Amino acid sequence: MSDCNFSIPFSGDAESILAKAKAAVEGQSGNFAGDANSGSFEVSVFANLIKGNYQVEGNLLKLAITGKPFLVPCSTIEIFLKSKIS
């Protein structure tokens, strides 16, 4: 079961949006694994570990956060991720 679920619409191909996501995660010394269809990530944001997975469906990047600090709301994670990859 995931802690948070949200989707980010994108234009263009999945490889482009995933390249941005990978760069954002690895830029924070995180791990990003997967392909143009699905994968997982783990990143430390403001000294808090956030884990999740993704799935691409058409022009929609679906994210499921599977681990996050209790005090960090899903909306904060969503805003942060959207700012990095949109």
PDB file of N, CA, C and O in Angstrom:
ATOM      1  N   MET A   1       0.853  -1.186   0.000  1.00  0.00           N
ATOM      2  CA  MET A   1       0.000   0.000   0.000  1.00  0.00           C
ATOM      3  C   MET A   1       0.888   1.235   0.000  1.00  0.00           C
ATOM      4  O   MET A   1       1.922   1.273   0.667  1.00  0.00           O
ATOM      5  N   SER A   2       0.476   2.229  -0.747  1.00  0.00           N
ATOM      6  CA  SER A   2       1.284   3.439  -0.835  1.00  0.00           C
ATOM      7  C   SER A   2       0.748   4.525   0.093  1.00  0.00           C
ATOM      8  O   SER A   2      -0.426   4.538   0.465  1.00  0.00           O
ATOM      9  N   ASP A   3       1.642   5.423   0.449  1.00  0.00           N
ATOM     10  CA  ASP A   3       1.284   6.548   1.306  1.00  0.00           C
ATOM     11  C   ASP A   3       0.590   7.654   0.518  1.00  0.00           C
ATOM     12  O   ASP A   3      -0.317   8.311   1.028  1.00  0.00           O
ATOM     13  N   CYS A   4       1.023   7.859  -0.739  1.00  0.00           N
ATOM     14  CA  CYS A   4       0.489   8.930  -1.587  1.00  0.00           C
ATOM     15  C   CYS A   4       0.416   8.433  -3.027  1.00  0.00           C
ATOM     16  O   CYS A   4       1.246   7.636  -3.465  1.00  0.00           O
ATOM     17  N   ASN A   5      -0.567   8.906  -3.740  1.00  0.00           N
ATOM     18  CA  ASN A   5      -0.685   8.608  -5.171  1.00  0.00           C
ATOM     19  C   ASN A   5      -1.044   9.897  -5.894  1.00  0.00           C
ATOM     20  O   ASN A   5      -1.947  10.619  -5.472  1.00  0.00           O
ATOM     21  N   PHE A   6      -0.347  10.181  -6.968  1.00  0.00           N
ATOM     22  CA  PHE A   6      -0.702  11.315  -7.800  1.00  0.00           C
ATOM     23  C   PHE A   6      -0.148  11.104  -9.190  1.00  0.00           C
ATOM     24  O   PHE A   6       0.725  10.262  -9.401  1.00  0.00           O
ATOM     25  N   SER A   7      -0.660  11.876 -10.140  1.00  0.00           N
ATOM     26  CA  SER A   7      -0.250  11.761 -11.536  1.00  0.00           C
ATOM     27  C   SER A   7       0.224  13.108 -12.049  1.00  0.00           C
ATOM     28  O   SER A   7      -0.274  14.157 -11.640  1.00  0.00           O
ATOM     29  N   ILE A   8       1.195  13.062 -12.952  1.00  0.00           N
ATOM     30  CA  ILE A   8       1.719  14.262 -13.579  1.00  0.00           C
ATOM     31  C   ILE A   8       1.567  14.101 -15.083  1.00  0.00           C
ATOM     32  O   ILE A   8       2.223  13.250 -15.683  1.00  0.00           O
ATOM     33  N   PRO A   9       0.705  14.913 -15.704  1.00  0.00           N
ATOM     34  CA  PRO A   9       0.580  14.848 -17.159  1.00  0.00           C
ATOM     35  C   PRO A   9       1.816  15.457 -17.819  1.00  0.00           C
ATOM     36  O   PRO A   9       2.424  16.381 -17.279  1.00  0.00           O
ATOM     37  N   PHE A  10       2.185  14.932 -18.990  1.00  0.00           N
ATOM     38  CA  PHE A  10       3.325  15.472 -19.713  1.00  0.00           C
ATOM     39  C   PHE A  10       3.059  15.402 -21.209  1.00  0.00           C
ATOM     40  O   PHE A  10       2.235  14.618 -21.680  1.00  0.00           O
ATOM     41  N   SER A  11       3.779  16.240 -21.938  1.00  0.00           N
ATOM     42  CA  SER A  11       3.706  16.181 -23.391  1.00  0.00           C
ATOM     43  C   SER A  11       5.036  15.639 -23.895  1.00  0.00           C
ATOM     44  O   SER A  11       6.039  15.695 -23.185  1.00  0.00           O
ATOM     45  N   GLY A  12       5.049  15.128 -25.090  1.00  0.00           N
ATOM     46  CA  GLY A  12       6.275  14.544 -25.625  1.00  0.00           C
ATOM     47  C   GLY A  12       6.375  13.084 -25.267  1.00  0.00           C
ATOM     48  O   GLY A  12       5.379  12.433 -24.951  1.00  0.00           O
ATOM     49  N   ASP A  13       7.591  12.577 -25.319  1.00  0.00           N
ATOM     50  CA  ASP A  13       7.775  11.150 -25.054  1.00  0.00           C
ATOM     51  C   ASP A  13       8.137  10.886 -23.598  1.00  0.00           C
ATOM     52  O   ASP A  13       8.620  11.764 -22.881  1.00  0.00           O
ATOM     53  N   ALA A  14       7.887   9.650 -23.189  1.00  0.00           N
ATOM     54  CA  ALA A  14       8.137   9.253 -21.795  1.00  0.00           C
ATOM     55  C   ALA A  14       9.612   9.350 -21.445  1.00  0.00           C
ATOM     56  O   ALA A  14       9.959   9.690 -20.314  1.00  0.00           O
ATOM     57  N   GLU A  15      10.478   9.056 -22.395  1.00  0.00           N
ATOM     58  CA  GLU A  15      11.919   9.089 -22.114  1.00  0.00           C
ATOM     59  C   GLU A  15      12.373  10.470 -21.646  1.00  0.00           C
ATOM     60  O   GLU A  15      13.243  10.579 -20.781  1.00  0.00           O
ATOM     61  N   SER A  16      11.787  11.523 -22.213  1.00  0.00           N
ATOM     62  CA  SER A  16      12.182  12.889 -21.829  1.00  0.00           C
ATOM     63  C   SER A  16      11.801  13.215 -20.391  1.00  0.00           C
ATOM     64  O   SER A  16      12.613  13.749 -19.637  1.00  0.00           O
ATOM     65  N   ILE A  17      10.561  12.894 -20.009  1.00  0.00           N
ATOM     66  CA  ILE A  17      10.115  13.185 -18.643  1.00  0.00           C
ATOM     67  C   ILE A  17      10.875  12.319 -17.635  1.00  0.00           C
ATOM     68  O   ILE A  17      11.202  12.770 -16.537  1.00  0.00           O
ATOM     69  N   LEU A  18      11.149  11.081 -18.017  1.00  0.00           N
ATOM     70  CA  LEU A  18      11.879  10.195 -17.110  1.00  0.00           C
ATOM     71  C   LEU A  18      13.343  10.611 -16.983  1.00  0.00           C
ATOM     72  O   LEU A  18      13.947  10.419 -15.928  1.00  0.00           O
ATOM     73  N   ALA A  19      13.915  11.172 -18.035  1.00  0.00           N
ATOM     74  CA  ALA A  19      15.283  11.691 -17.940  1.00  0.00           C
ATOM     75  C   ALA A  19      15.341  12.841 -16.944  1.00  0.00           C
ATOM     76  O   ALA A  19      16.292  12.944 -16.169  1.00  0.00           O
ATOM     77  N   LYS A  20      14.316  13.718 -16.961  1.00  0.00           N
ATOM     78  CA  LYS A  20      14.250  14.809 -15.984  1.00  0.00           C
ATOM     79  C   LYS A  20      14.098  14.253 -14.570  1.00  0.00           C
ATOM     80  O   LYS A  20      14.753  14.717 -13.636  1.00  0.00           O
ATOM     81  N   ALA A  21      13.232  13.262 -14.424  1.00  0.00           N
ATOM     82  CA  ALA A  21      13.018  12.664 -13.104  1.00  0.00           C
ATOM     83  C   ALA A  21      14.298  12.019 -12.585  1.00  0.00           C
ATOM     84  O   ALA A  21      14.666  12.198 -11.424  1.00  0.00           O
ATOM     85  N   LYS A  22      14.963  11.279 -13.440  1.00  0.00           N
ATOM     86  CA  LYS A  22      16.218  10.625 -13.043  1.00  0.00           C
ATOM     87  C   LYS A  22      17.265  11.655 -12.635  1.00  0.00           C
ATOM     88  O   LYS A  22      17.947  11.484 -11.625  1.00  0.00           O
ATOM     89  N   ALA A  23      17.394  12.726 -13.420  1.00  0.00           N
ATOM     90  CA  ALA A  23      18.368  13.777 -13.106  1.00  0.00           C
ATOM     91  C   ALA A  23      18.037  14.441 -11.766  1.00  0.00           C
ATOM     92  O   ALA A  23      18.936  14.730 -10.976  1.00  0.00           O
ATOM     93  N   ALA A  24      16.743  14.682 -11.512  1.00  0.00           N
ATOM     94  CA  ALA A  24      16.344  15.305 -10.244  1.00  0.00           C
ATOM     95  C   ALA A  24      16.654  14.396  -9.059  1.00  0.00           C
ATOM     96  O   ALA A  24      17.166  14.855  -8.038  1.00  0.00           O
ATOM     97  N   VAL A  25      16.346  13.121  -9.194  1.00  0.00           N
ATOM     98  CA  VAL A  25      16.584  12.168  -8.100  1.00  0.00           C
ATOM     99  C   VAL A  25      18.081  11.992  -7.870  1.00  0.00           C
ATOM    100  O   VAL A  25      18.553  12.074  -6.736  1.00  0.00           O
ATOM    101  N   GLU A  26      18.820  11.751  -8.939  1.00  0.00           N
ATOM    102  CA  GLU A  26      20.260  11.532  -8.786  1.00  0.00           C
ATOM    103  C   GLU A  26      20.983  12.818  -8.384  1.00  0.00           C
ATOM    104  O   GLU A  26      22.047  12.757  -7.768  1.00  0.00           O
ATOM    105  N   GLY A  27      20.422  13.974  -8.724  1.00  0.00           N
ATOM    106  CA  GLY A  27      20.986  15.247  -8.291  1.00  0.00           C
ATOM    107  C   GLY A  27      20.893  15.459  -6.787  1.00  0.00           C
ATOM    108  O   GLY A  27      21.620  16.272  -6.217  1.00  0.00           O
ATOM    109  N   GLN A  28      19.988  14.715  -6.151  1.00  0.00           N
ATOM    110  CA  GLN A  28      19.828  14.752  -4.691  1.00  0.00           C
ATOM    111  C   GLN A  28      20.490  13.527  -4.060  1.00  0.00           C
ATOM    112  O   GLN A  28      20.182  13.170  -2.923  1.00  0.00           O
ATOM    113  N   SER A  29      21.411  12.876  -4.806  1.00  0.00           N
ATOM    114  CA  SER A  29      22.122  11.667  -4.373  1.00  0.00           C
ATOM    115  C   SER A  29      21.177  10.496  -4.145  1.00  0.00           C
ATOM    116  O   SER A  29      21.427   9.649  -3.287  1.00  0.00           O
ATOM    117  N   GLY A  30      20.097  10.446  -4.909  1.00  0.00           N
ATOM    118  CA  GLY A  30      19.141   9.355  -4.797  1.00  0.00           C
ATOM    119  C   GLY A  30      19.385   8.280  -5.832  1.00  0.00           C
ATOM    120  O   GLY A  30      20.331   8.354  -6.616  1.00  0.00           O
ATOM    121  N   ASN A  31      18.524   7.281  -5.828  1.00  0.00           N
ATOM    122  CA  ASN A  31      18.599   6.168  -6.766  1.00  0.00           C
ATOM    123  C   ASN A  31      17.343   6.137  -7.619  1.00  0.00           C
ATOM    124  O   ASN A  31      16.233   6.323  -7.119  1.00  0.00           O
ATOM    125  N   PHE A  32      17.529   5.903  -8.908  1.00  0.00           N
ATOM    126  CA  PHE A  32      16.424   5.841  -9.857  1.00  0.00           C
ATOM    127  C   PHE A  32      16.665   4.637 -10.743  1.00  0.00           C
ATOM    128  O   PHE A  32      17.718   4.528 -11.372  1.00  0.00           O
ATOM    129  N   ALA A  33      15.700   3.731 -10.800  1.00  0.00           N
ATOM    130  CA  ALA A  33      15.831   2.524 -11.619  1.00  0.00           C
ATOM    131  C   ALA A  33      14.530   2.284 -12.359  1.00  0.00           C
ATOM    132  O   ALA A  33      13.445   2.474 -11.809  1.00  0.00           O
ATOM    133  N   GLY A  34      14.647   1.868 -13.602  1.00  0.00           N
ATOM    134  CA  GLY A  34      13.451   1.557 -14.363  1.00  0.00           C
ATOM    135  C   GLY A  34      13.632   1.835 -15.830  1.00  0.00           C
ATOM    136  O   GLY A  34      14.737   2.106 -16.300  1.00  0.00           O
ATOM    137  N   ASP A  35      12.522   1.764 -16.554  1.00  0.00           N
ATOM    138  CA  ASP A  35      12.541   2.000 -17.984  1.00  0.00           C
ATOM    139  C   ASP A  35      11.398   2.944 -18.357  1.00  0.00           C
ATOM    140  O   ASP A  35      10.846   3.620 -17.489  1.00  0.00           O
ATOM    141  N   ALA A  36      11.044   2.993 -19.628  1.00  0.00           N
ATOM    142  CA  ALA A  36      10.019   3.919 -20.096  1.00  0.00           C
ATOM    143  C   ALA A  36       8.616   3.523 -19.675  1.00  0.00           C
ATOM    144  O   ALA A  36       7.665   4.261 -19.934  1.00  0.00           O
ATOM    145  N   ASN A  37       8.468   2.373 -19.031  1.00  0.00           N
ATOM    146  CA  ASN A  37       7.152   1.912 -18.587  1.00  0.00           C
ATOM    147  C   ASN A  37       6.947   2.004 -17.081  1.00  0.00           C
ATOM    148  O   ASN A  37       5.885   2.421 -16.619  1.00  0.00           O
ATOM    149  N   SER A  38       7.953   1.618 -16.324  1.00  0.00           N
ATOM    150  CA  SER A  38       7.804   1.606 -14.860  1.00  0.00           C
ATOM    151  C   SER A  38       9.167   1.524 -14.195  1.00  0.00           C
ATOM    152  O   SER A  38      10.173   1.196 -14.823  1.00  0.00           O
ATOM    153  N   GLY A  39       9.167   1.835 -12.900  1.00  0.00           N
ATOM    154  CA  GLY A  39      10.405   1.764 -12.150  1.00  0.00           C
ATOM    155  C   GLY A  39      10.218   2.252 -10.728  1.00  0.00           C
ATOM    156  O   GLY A  39       9.092   2.396 -10.252  1.00  0.00           O
ATOM    157  N   SER A  40      11.329   2.506 -10.055  1.00  0.00           N
ATOM    158  CA  SER A  40      11.277   2.936  -8.662  1.00  0.00           C
ATOM    159  C   SER A  40      12.343   4.000  -8.411  1.00  0.00           C
ATOM    160  O   SER A  40      13.272   4.181  -9.199  1.00  0.00           O
ATOM    161  N   PHE A  41      12.178   4.690  -7.293  1.00  0.00           N
ATOM    162  CA  PHE A  41      13.142   5.724  -6.921  1.00  0.00           C
ATOM    163  C   PHE A  41      13.198   5.836  -5.402  1.00  0.00           C
ATOM    164  O   PHE A  41      12.285   5.430  -4.683  1.00  0.00           O
ATOM    165  N   GLU A  42      14.296   6.399  -4.955  1.00  0.00           N
ATOM    166  CA  GLU A  42      14.528   6.649  -3.529  1.00  0.00           C
ATOM    167  C   GLU A  42      15.390   7.896  -3.457  1.00  0.00           C
ATOM    168  O   GLU A  42      16.448   7.962  -4.083  1.00  0.00           O
ATOM    169  N   VAL A  43      14.940   8.887  -2.694  1.00  0.00           N
ATOM    170  CA  VAL A  43      15.673  10.147  -2.636  1.00  0.00           C
ATOM    171  C   VAL A  43      15.508  10.784  -1.262  1.00  0.00           C
ATOM    172  O   VAL A  43      14.479  10.628  -0.604  1.00  0.00           O
ATOM    173  N   SER A  44      16.526  11.492  -0.852  1.00  0.00           N
ATOM    174  CA  SER A  44      16.472  12.222   0.405  1.00  0.00           C
ATOM    175  C   SER A  44      16.170  13.689   0.088  1.00  0.00           C
ATOM    176  O   SER A  44      16.915  14.343  -0.641  1.00  0.00           O
ATOM    177  N   VAL A  45      15.077  14.190   0.642  1.00  0.00           N
ATOM    178  CA  VAL A  45      14.672  15.575   0.445  1.00  0.00           C
ATOM    179  C   VAL A  45      14.585  16.236   1.817  1.00  0.00           C
ATOM    180  O   VAL A  45      13.830  15.799   2.685  1.00  0.00           O
ATOM    181  N   PHE A  46      15.353  17.272   1.992  1.00  0.00           N
ATOM    182  CA  PHE A  46      15.405  17.964   3.294  1.00  0.00           C
ATOM    183  C   PHE A  46      15.666  16.970   4.426  1.00  0.00           C
ATOM    184  O   PHE A  46      15.020  17.013   5.473  1.00  0.00           O
ATOM    185  N   ALA A  47      16.631  16.073   4.190  1.00  0.00           N
ATOM    186  CA  ALA A  47      17.067  15.061   5.166  1.00  0.00           C
ATOM    187  C   ALA A  47      15.994  14.030   5.488  1.00  0.00           C
ATOM    188  O   ALA A  47      16.066  13.376   6.529  1.00  0.00           O
ATOM    189  N   ASN A  48      15.003  13.872   4.620  1.00  0.00           N
ATOM    190  CA  ASN A  48      13.950  12.872   4.807  1.00  0.00           C
ATOM    191  C   ASN A  48      13.938  11.927   3.611  1.00  0.00           C
ATOM    192  O   ASN A  48      13.931  12.375   2.464  1.00  0.00           O
ATOM    193  N   LEU A  49      13.937  10.624   3.875  1.00  0.00           N
ATOM    194  CA  LEU A  49      13.944   9.626   2.814  1.00  0.00           C
ATOM    195  C   LEU A  49      12.540   9.440   2.246  1.00  0.00           C
ATOM    196  O   LEU A  49      11.575   9.220   2.978  1.00  0.00           O
ATOM    197  N   ILE A  50      12.455   9.535   0.929  1.00  0.00           N
ATOM    198  CA  ILE A  50      11.190   9.334   0.227  1.00  0.00           C
ATOM    199  C   ILE A  50      11.411   8.223  -0.796  1.00  0.00           C
ATOM    200  O   ILE A  50      12.337   8.281  -1.605  1.00  0.00           O
ATOM    201  N   LYS A  51      10.544   7.211  -0.747  1.00  0.00           N
ATOM    202  CA  LYS A  51      10.626   6.075  -1.661  1.00  0.00           C
ATOM    203  C   LYS A  51       9.340   6.004  -2.461  1.00  0.00           C
ATOM    204  O   LYS A  51       8.266   6.358  -1.975  1.00  0.00           O
ATOM    205  N   GLY A  52       9.467   5.544  -3.686  1.00  0.00           N
ATOM    206  CA  GLY A  52       8.268   5.394  -4.494  1.00  0.00           C
ATOM    207  C   GLY A  52       8.521   4.623  -5.759  1.00  0.00           C
ATOM    208  O   GLY A  52       9.631   4.166  -6.033  1.00  0.00           O
ATOM    209  N   ASN A  53       7.459   4.490  -6.524  1.00  0.00           N
ATOM    210  CA  ASN A  53       7.571   3.870  -7.833  1.00  0.00           C
ATOM    211  C   ASN A  53       6.730   4.661  -8.814  1.00  0.00           C
ATOM    212  O   ASN A  53       5.895   5.481  -8.434  1.00  0.00           O
ATOM    213  N   TYR A  54       6.974   4.392 -10.087  1.00  0.00           N
ATOM    214  CA  TYR A  54       6.251   5.107 -11.124  1.00  0.00           C
ATOM    215  C   TYR A  54       5.784   4.139 -12.203  1.00  0.00           C
ATOM    216  O   TYR A  54       6.307   3.037 -12.366  1.00  0.00           O
ATOM    217  N   GLN A  55       4.789   4.598 -12.918  1.00  0.00           N
ATOM    218  CA  GLN A  55       4.273   3.861 -14.059  1.00  0.00           C
ATOM    219  C   GLN A  55       3.855   4.896 -15.104  1.00  0.00           C
ATOM    220  O   GLN A  55       3.232   5.904 -14.771  1.00  0.00           O
ATOM    221  N   VAL A  56       4.194   4.647 -16.343  1.00  0.00           N
ATOM    222  CA  VAL A  56       3.806   5.544 -17.433  1.00  0.00           C
ATOM    223  C   VAL A  56       2.599   4.941 -18.131  1.00  0.00           C
ATOM    224  O   VAL A  56       2.620   3.786 -18.559  1.00  0.00           O
ATOM    225  N   GLU A  57       1.542   5.744 -18.240  1.00  0.00           N
ATOM    226  CA  GLU A  57       0.346   5.340 -18.970  1.00  0.00           C
ATOM    227  C   GLU A  57       0.009   6.452 -19.948  1.00  0.00           C
ATOM    228  O   GLU A  57      -0.540   7.484 -19.563  1.00  0.00           O
ATOM    229  N   GLY A  58       0.338   6.237 -21.206  1.00  0.00           N
ATOM    230  CA  GLY A  58       0.129   7.269 -22.218  1.00  0.00           C
ATOM    231  C   GLY A  58       0.982   8.478 -21.899  1.00  0.00           C
ATOM    232  O   GLY A  58       2.204   8.366 -21.794  1.00  0.00           O
ATOM    233  N   ASN A  59       0.353   9.634 -21.743  1.00  0.00           N
ATOM    234  CA  ASN A  59       1.069  10.856 -21.390  1.00  0.00           C
ATOM    235  C   ASN A  59       0.817  11.241 -19.934  1.00  0.00           C
ATOM    236  O   ASN A  59       0.660  12.415 -19.597  1.00  0.00           O
ATOM    237  N   LEU A  60       0.784  10.224 -19.089  1.00  0.00           N
ATOM    238  CA  LEU A  60       0.567  10.429 -17.664  1.00  0.00           C
ATOM    239  C   LEU A  60       1.617   9.650 -16.882  1.00  0.00           C
ATOM    240  O   LEU A  60       1.762   8.441 -17.058  1.00  0.00           O
ATOM    241  N   LEU A  61       2.347  10.349 -16.019  1.00  0.00           N
ATOM    242  CA  LEU A  61       3.314   9.719 -15.133  1.00  0.00           C
ATOM    243  C   LEU A  61       2.626   9.518 -13.793  1.00  0.00           C
ATOM    244  O   LEU A  61       2.348  10.481 -13.079  1.00  0.00           O
ATOM    245  N   LYS A  62       2.350   8.255 -13.453  1.00  0.00           N
ATOM    246  CA  LYS A  62       1.668   7.934 -12.206  1.00  0.00           C
ATOM    247  C   LYS A  62       2.705   7.590 -11.149  1.00  0.00           C
ATOM    248  O   LYS A  62       3.541   6.706 -11.339  1.00  0.00           O
ATOM    249  N   LEU A  63       2.637   8.298 -10.040  1.00  0.00           N
ATOM    250  CA  LEU A  63       3.591   8.110  -8.948  1.00  0.00           C
ATOM    251  C   LEU A  63       2.887   7.564  -7.717  1.00  0.00           C
ATOM    252  O   LEU A  63       1.796   8.005  -7.353  1.00  0.00           O
ATOM    253  N   ALA A  64       3.530   6.605  -7.093  1.00  0.00           N
ATOM    254  CA  ALA A  64       3.044   6.061  -5.826  1.00  0.00           C
ATOM    255  C   ALA A  64       4.189   6.178  -4.827  1.00  0.00           C
ATOM    256  O   ALA A  64       5.234   5.549  -4.992  1.00  0.00           O
ATOM    257  N   ILE A  65       3.989   6.977  -3.804  1.00  0.00           N
ATOM    258  CA  ILE A  65       4.996   7.142  -2.761  1.00  0.00           C
ATOM    259  C   ILE A  65       4.756   6.033  -1.744  1.00  0.00           C
ATOM    260  O   ILE A  65       3.697   5.967  -1.119  1.00  0.00           O
ATOM    261  N   THR A  66       5.745   5.168  -1.588  1.00  0.00           N
ATOM    262  CA  THR A  66       5.595   3.996  -0.717  1.00  0.00           C
ATOM    263  C   THR A  66       6.248   4.173   0.643  1.00  0.00           C
ATOM    264  O   THR A  66       6.042   3.359   1.544  1.00  0.00           O
ATOM    265  N   GLY A  67       7.025   5.222   0.797  1.00  0.00           N
ATOM    266  CA  GLY A  67       7.653   5.500   2.077  1.00  0.00           C
ATOM    267  C   GLY A  67       7.965   6.973   2.197  1.00  0.00           C
ATOM    268  O   GLY A  67       8.568   7.562   1.300  1.00  0.00           O
ATOM    269  N   LYS A  68       7.561   7.566   3.294  1.00  0.00           N
ATOM    270  CA  LYS A  68       7.812   8.990   3.523  1.00  0.00           C
ATOM    271  C   LYS A  68       7.760   9.247   5.012  1.00  0.00           C
ATOM    272  O   LYS A  68       7.176   8.460   5.758  1.00  0.00           O
ATOM    273  N   PRO A  69       8.366  10.345   5.460  1.00  0.00           N
ATOM    274  CA  PRO A  69       8.263  10.711   6.864  1.00  0.00           C
ATOM    275  C   PRO A  69       6.807  11.047   7.212  1.00  0.00           C
ATOM    276  O   PRO A  69       6.092  11.632   6.399  1.00  0.00           O
ATOM    277  N   PHE A  70       6.389  10.688   8.380  1.00  0.00           N
ATOM    278  CA  PHE A  70       5.017  10.894   8.831  1.00  0.00           C
ATOM    279  C   PHE A  70       4.591  12.361   8.749  1.00  0.00           C
ATOM    280  O   PHE A  70       3.456  12.664   8.382  1.00  0.00           O
ATOM    281  N   LEU A  71       5.497  13.256   9.090  1.00  0.00           N
ATOM    282  CA  LEU A  71       5.150  14.669   9.159  1.00  0.00           C
ATOM    283  C   LEU A  71       5.195  15.409   7.825  1.00  0.00           C
ATOM    284  O   LEU A  71       4.827  16.582   7.763  1.00  0.00           O
ATOM    285  N   VAL A  72       5.639  14.747   6.760  1.00  0.00           N
ATOM    286  CA  VAL A  72       5.694  15.389   5.453  1.00  0.00           C
ATOM    287  C   VAL A  72       4.415  15.044   4.696  1.00  0.00           C
ATOM    288  O   VAL A  72       4.184  13.876   4.382  1.00  0.00           O
ATOM    289  N   PRO A  73       3.580  16.043   4.398  1.00  0.00           N
ATOM    290  CA  PRO A  73       2.326  15.763   3.706  1.00  0.00           C
ATOM    291  C   PRO A  73       2.544  15.394   2.239  1.00  0.00           C
ATOM    292  O   PRO A  73       3.523  15.814   1.622  1.00  0.00           O
ATOM    293  N   CYS A  74       1.638  14.619   1.702  1.00  0.00           N
ATOM    294  CA  CYS A  74       1.697  14.211   0.294  1.00  0.00           C
ATOM    295  C   CYS A  74       1.731  15.422  -0.626  1.00  0.00           C
ATOM    296  O   CYS A  74       2.428  15.410  -1.641  1.00  0.00           O
ATOM    297  N   SER A  75       0.995  16.453  -0.287  1.00  0.00           N
ATOM    298  CA  SER A  75       0.942  17.639  -1.145  1.00  0.00           C
ATOM    299  C   SER A  75       2.325  18.282  -1.287  1.00  0.00           C
ATOM    300  O   SER A  75       2.654  18.794  -2.357  1.00  0.00           O
ATOM    301  N   THR A  76       3.123  18.265  -0.245  1.00  0.00           N
ATOM    302  CA  THR A  76       4.470  18.828  -0.298  1.00  0.00           C
ATOM    303  C   THR A  76       5.349  18.015  -1.244  1.00  0.00           C
ATOM    304  O   THR A  76       6.114  18.579  -2.026  1.00  0.00           O
ATOM    305  N   ILE A  77       5.239  16.712  -1.173  1.00  0.00           N
ATOM    306  CA  ILE A  77       6.007  15.829  -2.059  1.00  0.00           C
ATOM    307  C   ILE A  77       5.577  16.046  -3.508  1.00  0.00           C
ATOM    308  O   ILE A  77       6.416  16.142  -4.404  1.00  0.00           O
ATOM    309  N   GLU A  78       4.279  16.123  -3.729  1.00  0.00           N
ATOM    310  CA  GLU A  78       3.752  16.311  -5.076  1.00  0.00           C
ATOM    311  C   GLU A  78       4.243  17.632  -5.681  1.00  0.00           C
ATOM    312  O   GLU A  78       4.686  17.663  -6.830  1.00  0.00           O
ATOM    313  N   ILE A  79       4.165  18.705  -4.920  1.00  0.00           N
ATOM    314  CA  ILE A  79       4.621  20.019  -5.400  1.00  0.00           C
ATOM    315  C   ILE A  79       6.114  19.988  -5.719  1.00  0.00           C
ATOM    316  O   ILE A  79       6.550  20.507  -6.746  1.00  0.00           O
ATOM    317  N   PHE A  80       6.881  19.382  -4.839  1.00  0.00           N
ATOM    318  CA  PHE A  80       8.324  19.296  -5.041  1.00  0.00           C
ATOM    319  C   PHE A  80       8.652  18.528  -6.322  1.00  0.00           C
ATOM    320  O   PHE A  80       9.445  18.993  -7.141  1.00  0.00           O
ATOM    321  N   LEU A  81       8.041  17.354  -6.493  1.00  0.00           N
ATOM    322  CA  LEU A  81       8.328  16.534  -7.668  1.00  0.00           C
ATOM    323  C   LEU A  81       7.873  17.212  -8.950  1.00  0.00           C
ATOM    324  O   LEU A  81       8.583  17.185  -9.955  1.00  0.00           O
ATOM    325  N   LYS A  82       6.695  17.821  -8.920  1.00  0.00           N
ATOM    326  CA  LYS A  82       6.213  18.519 -10.115  1.00  0.00           C
ATOM    327  C   LYS A  82       7.143  19.663 -10.500  1.00  0.00           C
ATOM    328  O   LYS A  82       7.374  19.902 -11.685  1.00  0.00           O
ATOM    329  N   SER A  83       7.674  20.366  -9.515  1.00  0.00           N
ATOM    330  CA  SER A  83       8.574  21.480  -9.819  1.00  0.00           C
ATOM    331  C   SER A  83       9.887  20.990 -10.452  1.00  0.00           C
ATOM    332  O   SER A  83      10.516  21.726 -11.212  1.00  0.00           O
ATOM    333  N   LYS A  84      10.290  19.787 -10.152  1.00  0.00           N
ATOM    334  CA  LYS A  84      11.540  19.254 -10.662  1.00  0.00           C
ATOM    335  C   LYS A  84      11.411  18.625 -12.047  1.00  0.00           C
ATOM    336  O   LYS A  84      12.377  18.604 -12.810  1.00  0.00           O
ATOM    337  N   ILE A  85      10.221  18.109 -12.377  1.00  0.00           N
ATOM    338  CA  ILE A  85      10.122  17.373 -13.642  1.00  0.00           C
ATOM    339  C   ILE A  85       9.128  17.945 -14.645  1.00  0.00           C
ATOM    340  O   ILE A  85       9.062  17.471 -15.779  1.00  0.00           O
ATOM    341  N   SER A  86       8.370  18.934 -14.260  1.00  0.00           N
ATOM    342  CA  SER A  86       7.407  19.502 -15.220  1.00  0.00           C
ATOM    343  C   SER A  86       8.047  20.556 -16.089  1.00  0.00           C
ATOM    344  O   SER A  86       7.383  21.135 -16.948  1.00  0.00           O
TER     345      SER A  86
END
